[in-house]
């Protein structure tokens, strides 16, 4: 794998860490994830993916036009 611009991986990495912290935070009180929290996480996942792809596509376009 050749990484040409390592700054492109910063936002997805931060987003995935935030997602992990959110899951741990929701599961901490009862040591398990409630049904409501599970539905919330299920609904939030596509939003997280779209945010990551939109942020990366803007950065990719910027990098392409700079060259």
N, CA, C and O atoms as a Tripos MOL2 file, in Angstrom:
@<TRIPOS>MOLECULE
protein
  268   267    67     0     0
PROTEIN
NO_CHARGES

@<TRIPOS>ATOM
      1 N           0.8320   -1.1650    0.0000 N.3       1 UNK1
      2 CA          0.0000    0.0000    0.0000 C.3       1 UNK1
      3 C           0.8810    1.2330    0.0000 C.2       1 UNK1
      4 O           1.8210    1.3370    0.7880 O.2       1 UNK1
      5 N           0.5770    2.1540   -0.8750 N.am      2 UNK2
      6 CA          1.3400    3.3850   -0.9850 C.3       2 UNK2
      7 C           0.4710    4.5370   -0.5040 C.2       2 UNK2
      8 O          -0.5810    4.8120   -1.0810 O.2       2 UNK2
      9 N           0.9030    5.1950    0.5330 N.am      3 UNK3
     10 CA          0.1700    6.3500    1.0590 C.3       3 UNK3
     11 C           0.8380    7.5990    0.5090 C.2       3 UNK3
     12 O           1.9690    7.9250    0.8670 O.2       3 UNK3
     13 N           0.1160    8.2960   -0.3730 N.am      4 UNK4
     14 CA          0.6970    9.4840   -0.9960 C.3       4 UNK4
     15 C           0.4710   10.7340   -0.1760 C.2       4 UNK4
     16 O           1.2790   11.6600   -0.2380 O.2       4 UNK4
     17 N          -0.6120   10.7880    0.5970 N.am      5 UNK5
     18 CA         -0.8940   11.9570    1.4210 C.3       5 UNK5
     19 C          -1.4260   11.4850    2.7740 C.2       5 UNK5
     20 O          -2.6150   11.1910    2.8960 O.2       5 UNK5
     21 N          -0.5700   11.4100    3.7870 N.am      6 UNK6
     22 CA         -1.0020   10.8850    5.0740 C.3       6 UNK6
     23 C          -2.0300   11.7610    5.7900 C.2       6 UNK6
     24 O          -2.6920   11.2900    6.7150 O.2       6 UNK6
     25 N          -2.1760   13.0050    5.3890 N.am      7 UNK7
     26 CA         -3.1580   13.8720    6.0490 C.3       7 UNK7
     27 C          -4.5790   13.4320    5.7390 C.2       7 UNK7
     28 O          -5.5030   13.7850    6.4700 O.2       7 UNK7
     29 N          -4.7740   12.6620    4.6620 N.am      8 UNK8
     30 CA         -6.1140   12.1900    4.3220 C.3       8 UNK8
     31 C          -6.6380   11.1740    5.3220 C.2       8 UNK8
     32 O          -7.8510   11.0000    5.4380 O.2       8 UNK8
     33 N          -5.7630   10.5040    6.0400 N.am      9 UNK9
     34 CA         -6.2070    9.4850    6.9860 C.3       9 UNK9
     35 C          -6.4820   10.0450    8.3760 C.2       9 UNK9
     36 O          -6.9560    9.3090    9.2410 O.2       9 UNK9
     37 N          -6.2030   11.3140    8.6180 N.am     10 UNK10
     38 CA         -6.4010   11.8890    9.9430 C.3      10 UNK10
     39 C          -7.8710   11.9580   10.3340 C.2      10 UNK10
     40 O          -8.2290   11.5150   11.4250 O.2      10 UNK10
     41 N          -8.7200   12.4930    9.4880 N.am     11 UNK11
     42 CA        -10.1340   12.6510    9.8320 C.3      11 UNK11
     43 C         -10.8400   11.3100   10.0100 C.2      11 UNK11
     44 O         -11.5750   11.1540   10.9850 O.2      11 UNK11
     45 N         -10.6570   10.3340    9.1200 N.am     12 UNK12
     46 CA        -11.2880    9.0310    9.3640 C.3      12 UNK12
     47 C         -10.7870    8.3590   10.6400 C.2      12 UNK12
     48 O         -11.5650    7.7130   11.3420 O.2      12 UNK12
     49 N          -9.5220    8.5000   10.9430 N.am     13 UNK13
     50 CA         -8.9830    7.8910   12.1570 C.3      13 UNK13
     51 C          -9.6040    8.5350   13.3930 C.2      13 UNK13
     52 O          -9.9590    7.8360   14.3430 O.2      13 UNK13
     53 N          -9.7370    9.8330   13.3900 N.am     14 UNK14
     54 CA        -10.3570   10.5370   14.5140 C.3      14 UNK14
     55 C         -11.8220   10.1440   14.6300 C.2      14 UNK14
     56 O         -12.3230    9.9330   15.7340 O.2      14 UNK14
     57 N         -12.5140   10.0430   13.5000 N.am     15 UNK15
     58 CA        -13.9310    9.6650   13.5190 C.3      15 UNK15
     59 C         -14.1120    8.2610   14.0750 C.2      15 UNK15
     60 O         -15.0510    8.0240   14.8340 O.2      15 UNK15
     61 N         -13.2490    7.3370   13.7230 N.am     16 UNK16
     62 CA        -13.3660    5.9740   14.2360 C.3      16 UNK16
     63 C         -13.0460    5.9160   15.7360 C.2      16 UNK16
     64 O         -13.6570    5.1370   16.4670 O.2      16 UNK16
     65 N         -12.1060    6.7250   16.1920 N.am     17 UNK17
     66 CA        -11.8280    6.7810   17.6220 C.3      17 UNK17
     67 C         -13.0160    7.3620   18.3880 C.2      17 UNK17
     68 O         -13.3490    6.8870   19.4740 O.2      17 UNK17
     69 N         -13.6530    8.3850   17.8240 N.am     18 UNK18
     70 CA        -14.8460    8.9620   18.4490 C.3      18 UNK18
     71 C         -15.9600    7.9140   18.5090 C.2      18 UNK18
     72 O         -16.6640    7.8180   19.5140 O.2      18 UNK18
     73 N         -16.1220    7.1360   17.4500 N.am     19 UNK19
     74 CA        -17.1420    6.0880   17.4370 C.3      19 UNK19
     75 C         -16.8560    5.0420   18.5100 C.2      19 UNK19
     76 O         -17.7750    4.5870   19.1900 O.2      19 UNK19
     77 N         -15.6090    4.6620   18.6660 N.am     20 UNK20
     78 CA        -15.2340    3.6830   19.6920 C.3      20 UNK20
     79 C         -15.5040    4.2280   21.0870 C.2      20 UNK20
     80 O         -16.0410    3.5200   21.9390 O.2      20 UNK20
     81 N         -15.1360    5.4790   21.3230 N.am     21 UNK21
     82 CA        -15.3790    6.1010   22.6250 C.3      21 UNK21
     83 C         -16.8770    6.1910   22.8970 C.2      21 UNK21
     84 O         -17.3100    5.9800   24.0290 O.2      21 UNK21
     85 N         -17.6660    6.5000   21.8840 N.am     22 UNK22
     86 CA        -19.1190    6.5840   22.0450 C.3      22 UNK22
     87 C         -19.7090    5.2300   22.4550 C.2      22 UNK22
     88 O         -20.5600    5.1690   23.3420 O.2      22 UNK22
     89 N         -19.2700    4.1710   21.8260 N.am     23 UNK23
     90 CA        -19.7590    2.8320   22.1750 C.3      23 UNK23
     91 C         -19.3650    2.4840   23.6100 C.2      23 UNK23
     92 O         -20.1890    1.9780   24.3720 O.2      23 UNK23
     93 N         -18.1340    2.7480   23.9750 N.am     24 UNK24
     94 CA        -17.6880    2.4600   25.3450 C.3      24 UNK24
     95 C         -18.4700    3.3020   26.3460 C.2      24 UNK24
     96 O         -18.8670    2.8040   27.4000 O.2      24 UNK24
     97 N         -18.6900    4.5550   26.0290 N.am     25 UNK25
     98 CA        -19.4210    5.4570   26.9250 C.3      25 UNK25
     99 C         -20.8650    4.9970   27.1130 C.2      25 UNK25
    100 O         -21.3940    5.0410   28.2230 O.2      25 UNK25
    101 N         -21.5010    4.5560   26.0290 N.am     26 UNK26
    102 CA        -22.8830    4.0940   26.1370 C.3      26 UNK26
    103 C         -22.9910    2.7680   26.8930 C.2      26 UNK26
    104 O         -24.0130    2.5020   27.5250 O.2      26 UNK26
    105 N         -21.9710    1.9540   26.8340 N.am     27 UNK27
    106 CA        -22.0210    0.6330   27.4650 C.3      27 UNK27
    107 C         -21.5270    0.6380   28.9090 C.2      27 UNK27
    108 O         -21.7320   -0.3450   29.6210 O.2      27 UNK27
    109 N         -20.8920    1.6990   29.3590 N.am     28 UNK28
    110 CA        -20.2690    1.7230   30.6810 C.3      28 UNK28
    111 C         -21.2500    1.5720   31.8470 C.2      28 UNK28
    112 O         -20.9710    0.7800   32.7470 O.2      28 UNK28
    113 N         -22.3730    2.2780   31.8860 N.am     29 UNK29
    114 CA        -23.2160    2.1990   33.1010 C.3      29 UNK29
    115 C         -23.6920    0.7910   33.4460 C.2      29 UNK29
    116 O         -23.6470    0.4070   34.6150 O.2      29 UNK29
    117 N         -24.1390    0.0240   32.4810 N.am     30 UNK30
    118 CA        -24.6980   -1.3050   32.7620 C.3      30 UNK30
    119 C         -23.7980   -2.4450   32.2960 C.2      30 UNK30
    120 O         -24.1630   -3.6140   32.4190 O.2      30 UNK30
    121 N         -22.6440   -2.1170   31.7700 N.am     31 UNK31
    122 CA        -21.7220   -3.1130   31.2110 C.3      31 UNK31
    123 C         -22.2990   -3.8200   29.9830 C.2      31 UNK31
    124 O         -21.8360   -4.8930   29.5970 O.2      31 UNK31
    125 N         -23.2980   -3.2110   29.3870 N.am     32 UNK32
    126 CA        -23.8650   -3.7210   28.1380 C.3      32 UNK32
    127 C         -24.5580   -2.5630   27.4250 C.2      32 UNK32
    128 O         -24.8550   -1.5350   28.0330 O.2      32 UNK32
    129 N         -24.8030   -2.7370   26.1670 N.am     33 UNK33
    130 CA        -25.4660   -1.6980   25.3840 C.3      33 UNK33
    131 C         -26.9670   -1.9710   25.4000 C.2      33 UNK33
    132 O         -27.4140   -3.0750   25.0860 O.2      33 UNK33
    133 N         -27.7300   -0.9570   25.7680 N.am     34 UNK34
    134 CA        -29.1870   -1.1120   25.8050 C.3      34 UNK34
    135 C         -29.7430   -1.1450   24.3850 C.2      34 UNK34
    136 O         -29.0450   -0.8290   23.4210 O.2      34 UNK34
    137 N         -30.9890   -1.5260   24.2760 N.am     35 UNK35
    138 CA        -31.6420   -1.5890   22.9640 C.3      35 UNK35
    139 C         -31.6900   -0.1970   22.3270 C.2      35 UNK35
    140 O         -31.4220   -0.0530   21.1340 O.2      35 UNK35
    141 N         -32.0290    0.8200   23.1130 N.am     36 UNK36
    142 CA        -32.1030    2.1900   22.5910 C.3      36 UNK36
    143 C         -30.7280    2.6730   22.1130 C.2      36 UNK36
    144 O         -30.6110    3.2910   21.0550 O.2      36 UNK36
    145 N         -29.6980    2.3840   22.9010 N.am     37 UNK37
    146 CA        -28.3430    2.7740   22.5110 C.3      37 UNK37
    147 C         -27.9110    2.0310   21.2480 C.2      37 UNK37
    148 O         -27.2350    2.5990   20.3900 O.2      37 UNK37
    149 N         -28.3000    0.7700   21.1360 N.am     38 UNK38
    150 CA        -27.9760   -0.0050   19.9350 C.3      38 UNK38
    151 C         -28.6080    0.5820   18.6890 C.2      38 UNK38
    152 O         -27.9660    0.6840   17.6440 O.2      38 UNK38
    153 N         -29.8790    0.9700   18.8050 N.am     39 UNK39
    154 CA        -30.5450    1.6060   17.6640 C.3      39 UNK39
    155 C         -29.9000    2.9400   17.3270 C.2      39 UNK39
    156 O         -29.7490    3.2880   16.1550 O.2      39 UNK39
    157 N         -29.5180    3.6920   18.3670 N.am     40 UNK40
    158 CA        -28.8340    4.9650   18.1290 C.3      40 UNK40
    159 C         -27.5220    4.7500   17.3820 C.2      40 UNK40
    160 O         -27.2300    5.4570   16.4170 O.2      40 UNK40
    161 N         -26.7410    3.7880   17.8230 N.am     41 UNK41
    162 CA        -25.4630    3.5040   17.1670 C.3      41 UNK41
    163 C         -25.6730    3.0010   15.7380 C.2      41 UNK41
    164 O         -24.9140    3.3490   14.8340 O.2      41 UNK41
    165 N         -26.6900    2.1930   15.5440 N.am     42 UNK42
    166 CA        -26.9960    1.6920   14.2130 C.3      42 UNK42
    167 C         -27.3750    2.8410   13.2710 C.2      42 UNK42
    168 O         -26.9660    2.8520   12.1100 O.2      42 UNK42
    169 N         -28.1420    3.7880   13.7630 N.am     43 UNK43
    170 CA        -28.5370    4.9450   12.9520 C.3      43 UNK43
    171 C         -27.3730    5.9140   12.7410 C.2      43 UNK43
    172 O         -27.2920    6.5720   11.7030 O.2      43 UNK43
    173 N         -26.4840    6.0010   13.7130 N.am     44 UNK44
    174 CA        -25.3710    6.9450   13.6200 C.3      44 UNK44
    175 C         -24.2680    6.4630   12.6880 C.2      44 UNK44
    176 O         -23.5100    7.2800   12.1650 O.2      44 UNK44
    177 N         -24.1610    5.1760   12.4730 N.am     45 UNK45
    178 CA        -23.0720    4.6320   11.6470 C.3      45 UNK45
    179 C         -23.0940    5.1500   10.2080 C.2      45 UNK45
    180 O         -22.0510    5.5800    9.7150 O.2      45 UNK45
    181 N         -24.2390    5.1270    9.5110 N.am     46 UNK46
    182 CA        -24.2350    5.6750    8.1480 C.3      46 UNK46
    183 C         -23.9080    7.1700    8.1140 C.2      46 UNK46
    184 O         -23.2870    7.6560    7.1690 O.2      46 UNK46
    185 N         -24.3310    7.8880    9.1490 N.am     47 UNK47
    186 CA        -24.0120    9.3240    9.2230 C.3      47 UNK47
    187 C         -22.5010    9.5070    9.3510 C.2      47 UNK47
    188 O         -21.9170   10.3770    8.7040 O.2      47 UNK47
    189 N         -21.8830    8.6950   10.1760 N.am     48 UNK48
    190 CA        -20.4340    8.7520   10.3400 C.3      48 UNK48
    191 C         -19.7170    8.4300    9.0270 C.2      48 UNK48
    192 O         -18.7610    9.1110    8.6550 O.2      48 UNK48
    193 N         -20.1780    7.4020    8.3360 N.am     49 UNK49
    194 CA        -19.5600    7.0380    7.0550 C.3      49 UNK49
    195 C         -19.6960    8.1580    6.0280 C.2      49 UNK49
    196 O         -18.7380    8.4900    5.3290 O.2      49 UNK49
    197 N         -20.8800    8.7300    5.9430 N.am     50 UNK50
    198 CA        -21.0990    9.8180    4.9790 C.3      50 UNK50
    199 C         -20.2140   11.0150    5.3160 C.2      50 UNK50
    200 O         -19.6530   11.6400    4.4160 O.2      50 UNK50
    201 N         -20.0850   11.3360    6.5880 N.am     51 UNK51
    202 CA        -19.2330   12.4510    6.9970 C.3      51 UNK51
    203 C         -17.7790   12.1880    6.6220 C.2      51 UNK51
    204 O         -17.0780   13.0850    6.1540 O.2      51 UNK51
    205 N         -17.3320   10.9530    6.8310 N.am     52 UNK52
    206 CA        -15.9500   10.6220    6.4760 C.3      52 UNK52
    207 C         -15.7310   10.7100    4.9800 C.2      52 UNK52
    208 O         -14.7250   11.2620    4.5350 O.2      52 UNK52
    209 N         -16.6610   10.1710    4.1880 N.am     53 UNK53
    210 CA        -16.4900   10.1940    2.7400 C.3      53 UNK53
    211 C         -16.5850   11.6090    2.1920 C.2      53 UNK53
    212 O         -15.8420   11.9590    1.2750 O.2      53 UNK53
    213 N         -17.4660   12.4210    2.7220 N.am     54 UNK54
    214 CA        -17.6000   13.8060    2.2510 C.3      54 UNK54
    215 C         -16.3540   14.6150    2.5780 C.2      54 UNK54
    216 O         -15.8650   15.3710    1.7390 O.2      54 UNK54
    217 N         -15.8390   14.4620    3.7880 N.am     55 UNK55
    218 CA        -14.6300   15.1970    4.1730 C.3      55 UNK55
    219 C         -13.4490   14.7640    3.3240 C.2      55 UNK55
    220 O         -12.6530   15.5990    2.8930 O.2      55 UNK55
    221 N         -13.3290   13.4690    3.0810 N.am     56 UNK56
    222 CA        -12.2090   12.9750    2.2860 C.3      56 UNK56
    223 C         -12.3410   13.3600    0.8220 C.2      56 UNK56
    224 O         -11.3370   13.6600    0.1760 O.2      56 UNK56
    225 N         -13.5510   13.3590    0.2860 N.am     57 UNK57
    226 CA        -13.6960   13.7040   -1.1230 C.3      57 UNK57
    227 C         -13.3610   15.1720   -1.3490 C.2      57 UNK57
    228 O         -12.7890   15.5190   -2.3820 O.2      57 UNK57
    229 N         -13.7090   16.0460   -0.3910 N.am     58 UNK58
    230 CA        -13.3460   17.4570   -0.5140 C.3      58 UNK58
    231 C         -11.8380   17.6220   -0.4750 C.2      58 UNK58
    232 O         -11.2750   18.4020   -1.2430 O.2      58 UNK58
    233 N         -11.1860   16.8940    0.4130 N.am     59 UNK59
    234 CA         -9.7250   16.9750    0.5160 C.3      59 UNK59
    235 C          -9.0710   16.3980   -0.7370 C.2      59 UNK59
    236 O          -8.0750   16.9400   -1.2150 O.2      59 UNK59
    237 N          -9.6140   15.3100   -1.2730 N.am     60 UNK60
    238 CA         -9.0610   14.7270   -2.5040 C.3      60 UNK60
    239 C          -9.1750   15.6860   -3.6770 C.2      60 UNK60
    240 O          -8.2300   15.8380   -4.4500 O.2      60 UNK60
    241 N         -10.3180   16.3290   -3.8130 N.am     61 UNK61
    242 CA        -10.5080   17.3020   -4.8950 C.3      61 UNK61
    243 C          -9.5210   18.4460   -4.7510 C.2      61 UNK61
    244 O          -8.9540   18.9100   -5.7400 O.2      61 UNK61
    245 N          -9.3130   18.9010   -3.5210 N.am     62 UNK62
    246 CA         -8.3710   19.9860   -3.2730 C.3      62 UNK62
    247 C          -6.9670   19.5530   -3.7000 C.2      62 UNK62
    248 O          -6.2600   20.3150   -4.3590 O.2      62 UNK62
    249 N          -6.5620   18.3480   -3.3320 N.am     63 UNK63
    250 CA         -5.2290   17.8650   -3.6670 C.3      63 UNK63
    251 C          -5.0600   17.6760   -5.1720 C.2      63 UNK63
    252 O          -3.9850   17.9370   -5.7130 O.2      63 UNK63
    253 N          -6.1020   17.2300   -5.8410 N.am     64 UNK64
    254 CA         -6.0130   17.0200   -7.2990 C.3      64 UNK64
    255 C          -5.8550   18.3390   -8.0180 C.2      64 UNK64
    256 O          -5.0580   18.4490   -8.9490 O.2      64 UNK64
    257 N          -6.6070   19.3470   -7.5960 N.am     65 UNK65
    258 CA         -6.5470   20.6380   -8.2690 C.3      65 UNK65
    259 C          -5.2760   21.4070   -7.9650 C.2      65 UNK65
    260 O          -4.8980   22.2870   -8.7370 O.2      65 UNK65
    261 N          -4.6060   21.1010   -6.8640 N.am     66 UNK66
    262 CA         -3.3500   21.7630   -6.5350 C.3      66 UNK66
    263 C          -2.1990   21.2700   -7.4170 C.2      66 UNK66
    264 O          -1.2160   21.9850   -7.6120 O.2      66 UNK66
    265 N          -2.3200   20.0660   -7.9430 N.am     67 UNK67
    266 CA         -1.2340   19.5010   -8.7540 C.3      67 UNK67
    267 C          -1.3220   19.9890  -10.1220 C.2      67 UNK67
    268 O          -0.4970   19.6280  -10.9610 O.2      67 UNK67
@<TRIPOS>BOND
     1     1     2 1
     2     2     3 1
     3     3     4 2
     4     3     5 am
     5     5     6 1
     6     6     7 1
     7     7     8 2
     8     7     9 am
     9     9    10 1
    10    10    11 1
    11    11    12 2
    12    11    13 am
    13    13    14 1
    14    14    15 1
    15    15    16 2
    16    15    17 am
    17    17    18 1
    18    18    19 1
    19    19    20 2
    20    19    21 am
    21    21    22 1
    22    22    23 1
    23    23    24 2
    24    23    25 am
    25    25    26 1
    26    26    27 1
    27    27    28 2
    28    27    29 am
    29    29    30 1
    30    30    31 1
    31    31    32 2
    32    31    33 am
    33    33    34 1
    34    34    35 1
    35    35    36 2
    36    35    37 am
    37    37    38 1
    38    38    39 1
    39    39    40 2
    40    39    41 am
    41    41    42 1
    42    42    43 1
    43    43    44 2
    44    43    45 am
    45    45    46 1
    46    46    47 1
    47    47    48 2
    48    47    49 am
    49    49    50 1
    50    50    51 1
    51    51    52 2
    52    51    53 am
    53    53    54 1
    54    54    55 1
    55    55    56 2
    56    55    57 am
    57    57    58 1
    58    58    59 1
    59    59    60 2
    60    59    61 am
    61    61    62 1
    62    62    63 1
    63    63    64 2
    64    63    65 am
    65    65    66 1
    66    66    67 1
    67    67    68 2
    68    67    69 am
    69    69    70 1
    70    70    71 1
    71    71    72 2
    72    71    73 am
    73    73    74 1
    74    74    75 1
    75    75    76 2
    76    75    77 am
    77    77    78 1
    78    78    79 1
    79    79    80 2
    80    79    81 am
    81    81    82 1
    82    82    83 1
    83    83    84 2
    84    83    85 am
    85    85    86 1
    86    86    87 1
    87    87    88 2
    88    87    89 am
    89    89    90 1
    90    90    91 1
    91    91    92 2
    92    91    93 am
    93    93    94 1
    94    94    95 1
    95    95    96 2
    96    95    97 am
    97    97    98 1
    98    98    99 1
    99    99   100 2
   100    99   101 am
   101   101   102 1
   102   102   103 1
   103   103   104 2
   104   103   105 am
   105   105   106 1
   106   106   107 1
   107   107   108 2
   108   107   109 am
   109   109   110 1
   110   110   111 1
   111   111   112 2
   112   111   113 am
   113   113   114 1
   114   114   115 1
   115   115   116 2
   116   115   117 am
   117   117   118 1
   118   118   119 1
   119   119   120 2
   120   119   121 am
   121   121   122 1
   122   122   123 1
   123   123   124 2
   124   123   125 am
   125   125   126 1
   126   126   127 1
   127   127   128 2
   128   127   129 am
   129   129   130 1
   130   130   131 1
   131   131   132 2
   132   131   133 am
   133   133   134 1
   134   134   135 1
   135   135   136 2
   136   135   137 am
   137   137   138 1
   138   138   139 1
   139   139   140 2
   140   139   141 am
   141   141   142 1
   142   142   143 1
   143   143   144 2
   144   143   145 am
   145   145   146 1
   146   146   147 1
   147   147   148 2
   148   147   149 am
   149   149   150 1
   150   150   151 1
   151   151   152 2
   152   151   153 am
   153   153   154 1
   154   154   155 1
   155   155   156 2
   156   155   157 am
   157   157   158 1
   158   158   159 1
   159   159   160 2
   160   159   161 am
   161   161   162 1
   162   162   163 1
   163   163   164 2
   164   163   165 am
   165   165   166 1
   166   166   167 1
   167   167   168 2
   168   167   169 am
   169   169   170 1
   170   170   171 1
   171   171   172 2
   172   171   173 am
   173   173   174 1
   174   174   175 1
   175   175   176 2
   176   175   177 am
   177   177   178 1
   178   178   179 1
   179   179   180 2
   180   179   181 am
   181   181   182 1
   182   182   183 1
   183   183   184 2
   184   183   185 am
   185   185   186 1
   186   186   187 1
   187   187   188 2
   188   187   189 am
   189   189   190 1
   190   190   191 1
   191   191   192 2
   192   191   193 am
   193   193   194 1
   194   194   195 1
   195   195   196 2
   196   195   197 am
   197   197   198 1
   198   198   199 1
   199   199   200 2
   200   199   201 am
   201   201   202 1
   202   202   203 1
   203   203   204 2
   204   203   205 am
   205   205   206 1
   206   206   207 1
   207   207   208 2
   208   207   209 am
   209   209   210 1
   210   210   211 1
   211   211   212 2
   212   211   213 am
   213   213   214 1
   214   214   215 1
   215   215   216 2
   216   215   217 am
   217   217   218 1
   218   218   219 1
   219   219   220 2
   220   219   221 am
   221   221   222 1
   222   222   223 1
   223   223   224 2
   224   223   225 am
   225   225   226 1
   226   226   227 1
   227   227   228 2
   228   227   229 am
   229   229   230 1
   230   230   231 1
   231   231   232 2
   232   231   233 am
   233   233   234 1
   234   234   235 1
   235   235   236 2
   236   235   237 am
   237   237   238 1
   238   238   239 1
   239   239   240 2
   240   239   241 am
   241   241   242 1
   242   242   243 1
   243   243   244 2
   244   243   245 am
   245   245   246 1
   246   246   247 1
   247   247   248 2
   248   247   249 am
   249   249   250 1
   250   250   251 1
   251   251   252 2
   252   251   253 am
   253   253   254 1
   254   254   255 1
   255   255   256 2
   256   255   257 am
   257   257   258 1
   258   258   259 1
   259   259   260 2
   260   259   261 am
   261   261   262 1
   262   262   263 1
   263   263   264 2
   264   263   265 am
   265   265   266 1
   266   266   267 1
   267   267   268 2
@<TRIPOS>SUBSTRUCTURE
     1 UNK1         2 RESIDUE 1 A UNK
     2 UNK2         6 RESIDUE 1 A UNK
     3 UNK3        10 RESIDUE 1 A UNK
     4 UNK4        14 RESIDUE 1 A UNK
     5 UNK5        18 RESIDUE 1 A UNK
     6 UNK6        22 RESIDUE 1 A UNK
     7 UNK7        26 RESIDUE 1 A UNK
     8 UNK8        30 RESIDUE 1 A UNK
     9 UNK9        34 RESIDUE 1 A UNK
    10 UNK10       38 RESIDUE 1 A UNK
    11 UNK11       42 RESIDUE 1 A UNK
    12 UNK12       46 RESIDUE 1 A UNK
    13 UNK13       50 RESIDUE 1 A UNK
    14 UNK14       54 RESIDUE 1 A UNK
    15 UNK15       58 RESIDUE 1 A UNK
    16 UNK16       62 RESIDUE 1 A UNK
    17 UNK17       66 RESIDUE 1 A UNK
    18 UNK18       70 RESIDUE 1 A UNK
    19 UNK19       74 RESIDUE 1 A UNK
    20 UNK20       78 RESIDUE 1 A UNK
    21 UNK21       82 RESIDUE 1 A UNK
    22 UNK22       86 RESIDUE 1 A UNK
    23 UNK23       90 RESIDUE 1 A UNK
    24 UNK24       94 RESIDUE 1 A UNK
    25 UNK25       98 RESIDUE 1 A UNK
    26 UNK26      102 RESIDUE 1 A UNK
    27 UNK27      106 RESIDUE 1 A UNK
    28 UNK28      110 RESIDUE 1 A UNK
    29 UNK29      114 RESIDUE 1 A UNK
    30 UNK30      118 RESIDUE 1 A UNK
    31 UNK31      122 RESIDUE 1 A UNK
    32 UNK32      126 RESIDUE 1 A UNK
    33 UNK33      130 RESIDUE 1 A UNK
    34 UNK34      134 RESIDUE 1 A UNK
    35 UNK35      138 RESIDUE 1 A UNK
    36 UNK36      142 RESIDUE 1 A UNK
    37 UNK37      146 RESIDUE 1 A UNK
    38 UNK38      150 RESIDUE 1 A UNK
    39 UNK39      154 RESIDUE 1 A UNK
    40 UNK40      158 RESIDUE 1 A UNK
    41 UNK41      162 RESIDUE 1 A UNK
    42 UNK42      166 RESIDUE 1 A UNK
    43 UNK43      170 RESIDUE 1 A UNK
    44 UNK44      174 RESIDUE 1 A UNK
    45 UNK45      178 RESIDUE 1 A UNK
    46 UNK46      182 RESIDUE 1 A UNK
    47 UNK47      186 RESIDUE 1 A UNK
    48 UNK48      190 RESIDUE 1 A UNK
    49 UNK49      194 RESIDUE 1 A UNK
    50 UNK50      198 RESIDUE 1 A UNK
    51 UNK51      202 RESIDUE 1 A UNK
    52 UNK52      206 RESIDUE 1 A UNK
    53 UNK53      210 RESIDUE 1 A UNK
    54 UNK54      214 RESIDUE 1 A UNK
    55 UNK55      218 RESIDUE 1 A UNK
    56 UNK56      222 RESIDUE 1 A UNK
    57 UNK57      226 RESIDUE 1 A UNK
    58 UNK58      230 RESIDUE 1 A UNK
    59 UNK59      234 RESIDUE 1 A UNK
    60 UNK60      238 RESIDUE 1 A UNK
    61 UNK61      242 RESIDUE 1 A UNK
    62 UNK62      246 RESIDUE 1 A UNK
    63 UNK63      250 RESIDUE 1 A UNK
    64 UNK64      254 RESIDUE 1 A UNK
    65 UNK65      258 RESIDUE 1 A UNK
    66 UNK66      262 RESIDUE 1 A UNK
    67 UNK67      266 RESIDUE 1 A UNK
